[in-house]
Amino acid sequence: MLVKYDVGGVAQWARAATCALPMGSEFLSVAVGPSDEIVASGYIGQNAPFGFGNGVSVAGSGGGNVLLVKYNSSADAQWARSNTSGSLGAQFSGATVGSNGNIYCVGYLFGEYGFGNGVTVANSSSYSNILLVEYDSAGGAQWGARTVTQTETVGHVGGTGPVYFNAVAIDSSGDLHVTGSLATWASCDFGDGVTANGFGDTGAVLLVKY
């Protein structure tokens, strides 16, 4: 569900998804772009089509699927995107919009997922992996990223545990600042020599700049 309130806390409008089958869906984040466009991200279940009004609908490829919907300033859906392949589980937990209207989504995935336009991302361990995908303003996937490697910290045996992103913000230079969790004993390489290590059985906070 997506709801707009005015500065006094009075609801102005609300939007929800429709689906002919009892499949789950959820928006987990919302962001506003430079032209007051609205982007909402989250997930949809299985491969049934979900409708968002204004003739806009999208279906995932099975299992858990990412979801990104763009609305104009009047809350009319413009387009919706999900993964085009993959079925083990993925979601977008956060999104932000750059000054050029491009959209950056973060979350997690299991296995290998396709996002259209030739963009695919495969995780680097048997646990969940971070996910970062850029779309242009028309909803075309531009690139996707995950950890380069995700291994156990030195001296630990028993697996790394899940790693995921849950929020993203963009600064005036166009750099991305992403937060999440580096669970249990994971040692992650994010590329270009940037690494981070989790610790203990409860994990650790994670902040990465791109």
Buried (B, 14 or more C-beta within 10 A) or exposed (E): EBEBEEEEEEEEEEBEBEBEEEBEBBBBBBBEBEEEBBBBBBBBBBBBBBBBBBEBBBBBBBBBBBBBBBBEEEBBBBBBBBBBBBBBBBBBBBBBBBEEBBBBBBBBBBBBBBBBBEBBBEBBBEBBBBBBBBBEBEBBBBEBBBBEEBBBBEEBEEBBBBBBBBBBEBEEEEEBBBBBBBBBBBBBBBEEEEEBEBEEEEBBEBEBEB
